[in-house]
Amino acid sequence: MAKEQIDLEFLEYVVKSIASHPDDVKVTRTVDEMGVLLNLKVNPEDMGQIIGREGSTARAIRTILRVIGVKNNARINLKIEEPEGGRVRPQERTFTPRSEVKKNVDEVVDELKL
């Protein structure tokens, strides 16, 4: 195993172990003056598993990658590519000014009793 590829191989191993579709896991590695950037692309169905509850799994993977980077004198960053149409944006709330409200609470409750 090439010393400079340890981070990439580690990431591939961990993510393929977690993912339901390990064949769809793609990792690319780029090096620049800022350090090493690992781009991770997975099947959209696996995004929840890779991110984890409140980002806990992704945070843990990033922490271990940071340790690997310290051992190899490199700064390692992980970018998890969001699949197209992956993030569902919450619907915008609409606000109705009081002047436009046509019924009061009592009238609405009375209608529900019918």
N, C-alpha and C positions, 0 to 999 in steps of 0.2 A: 504494500500500500504506500503510495507516494505521500510524503509528509504533508505537502500542501493540499492534498485532496482529502485529508482526514475529516474535515468539517463536512464536506459534501457527502462522503460515504456514510458518515454518522447520521446525517439528516435523512438521507434516503432510507437507511435501515430502520430508523425509528418510525418515520411516517408510513413506510410500507407495512410495518408491523401493526400500526393502528388502523390503517385504511381498509375499508371493505373492498376497494378496487385498487389493489397495489400496482397493477399494470398501468394505471392512469397517472401514477405519481411521476412528475417531471421536476428535476432540480437543475438549475443552471447556476453557474458560479462566475462572477466577474470580480476582478481586482482593479482598484484604482487608488488614488492618493488618499482616499478616505478609509480604505480598508477593503474587506471582502464583503460582497453582497451575494447572498444566496436567495434566489427566486424560487419559490415553491408553487407548483400548480398541481391541484388534485381534482378528482371527480367532484362535481357539485354536491353529490350525495354524501361525500366524506367531509365536507367543510365543517360541519358541526362537531365531528369527532376530533378533527385536527385543532380547531379553536378551543373546544372544551367549554365547560360552563363558566361564564364570565371571563373567558380568555385564559383559563388556568393552564390548559395543556400547552397552548402556544407560548405562554409566559415561561413555563418550565423548559420547553425546548430551547427558547432563546437564552435562558440562564445557562443551560449546559453548553450551548454553542459559545457563549461568552467565556466560559471556563476553558474550553478547547482553544479559543483565540488567545487567551492569556498565556496558556502553555506554549503556544506557537508564535508569540509576539505579533499577533494580528488582531485587528478589530473586526468582529464578524457581526453582520446585520442580517436579519431574516425578513424577507418580504413574502407574505402569503398572498398570491394573486387571487383576487375575487373573481369567481366565474361570472360570465355575462348573465345579467338578470338575477344575480345571486342575492343581492340585498333588497329586501322589500321595504320600501319607505312607508312610514306610517301615513295614514290619510290625514290631510289637513283638516283641522277643526274649523268649523264655521261658527261664527258668532252672530247671533241675532240681537240687535239692540232692543232694549225694552220698549221703545216706541213702536216697534214692528210686531211685538208679541200680541196675538189676538185673543188669547185665553189666559186666564189665571190658573193657578194650581187647583183650586176647588172645582172649576169647570172641567178640567181634564180628569180629575178623580171621579166626578159624577158620570162622565161618559164611560169610564171603565166599569162602573157598576152595572151598566145596562146589560 
